[in-house]
Amino acid sequence: MDSGTPHHPPRSLASIVRADARLLILAVLTGLALAIAYINVAERRYLVSFVLVPTQASGAAEKLLGGSLGSLASFAGVDLPGGGDSLNFDLLPDAMVSRETATTLANDPAILRATFPRLWDNASGRWKEPDGAVYNIIKAVRSAASVVLGTDGPKFKPPGPQDMQEFLSKRVTVSRDRKRPVITVSILHADPAYAKTLLYRAWLSSDQRMKMSALTRSKANIAYLSRRLNQTQALDYRLYLFTVMSQEEKRQMTTSSPLPYVAEPFGAPVASVKPVSPDILFTLLTFPLVALIIGIAVMVVRRRDELARLLTARQSDPL
């Protein structure tokens, strides 16, 4: 007969859970409280969308480049840029978040201040260092590292093109329609009026820059074709050159027009009626669920011996 400590049969899993029911309920309530607090303090952001479609001239240009004109241009030794063709249209979203576009936007003081409102002091009319414990801790760590390394300490720099590009890259999203040549550029922001202006200006700057690039290339092609015409006597080859030059001059006229070149808006930017971030339903479900998972993990750690005995008992007596 065993004279040691009495052997207690392992409790069922349900009884173990009931023993820590208060812990699990407390975890869920805590998660719910955190969710409500987050919803109340989180920045309300609206979804602003801007739909872009290829310009009317781009479809004709793409057909010309894909047909006989493209062959003639290659034969003449000219690389036609393709006025607003599908490749340029696909590259437009990348151009909208490029450093060149960011530089253009950063050169507008109103847009730069609206993009980084927490760094702008209206009272003094100057840029200021960010506030907050996290920034102060990072600054202190960098200062200590600079002392150890013998380098200059960190200095605050007003936001510029690099900061603007990082903002655009992180905040601007692009959705492409698989069936139609349609691109939707979107951004989440607390100020829908500013977001509309930002997307419109980013598109306008990118489209104009790509237009000027195509115009420069067209002028270079026309100059090259003119030189070849003066050097060529063969009638067939001169006909090829005249045909290609004629289309290049048409493209030059297109790129000289004040109308959009690569893409044009399918209406003005549109903002959601109500804020879409934070997602209230998602937050109210996610926070308590995560808290419940943490509570279960704590319960498993606390009851690991009982759970181990229960698992051993079930393995030895599967029935």
Buried (B, 14 or more C-beta within 10 A) or exposed (E): EEEEEEEEEBBEBEEBBEBBEEBBEEBBEBBBEBBBEBBEEEEEBBBBBBBBBBBEBBBBBBEBBEEEBBEBBEEBEBEBBBBBBBEBBEBBBEBBBBEEBBBBBBEBEEBBBBBBEEBBEEEEEEBEEEEEEEEEEEBEEEEEEEEEEEEEEBEEEEBEBEBBBEBBEEBBEBEEEEEEBBBBBBBBBEBBEBBBBBBBBBBBBBBBBBBEBBBEBBBBBBEBBEEBBEEBEEEEBEEBBEBBBEBBBBBBEBBEEEEBBBBBBEEEBBBBEEBBBBEBEEBBBEBBEBBBEBBBEBBEEBBEEBBEBBEEEEEEEEE
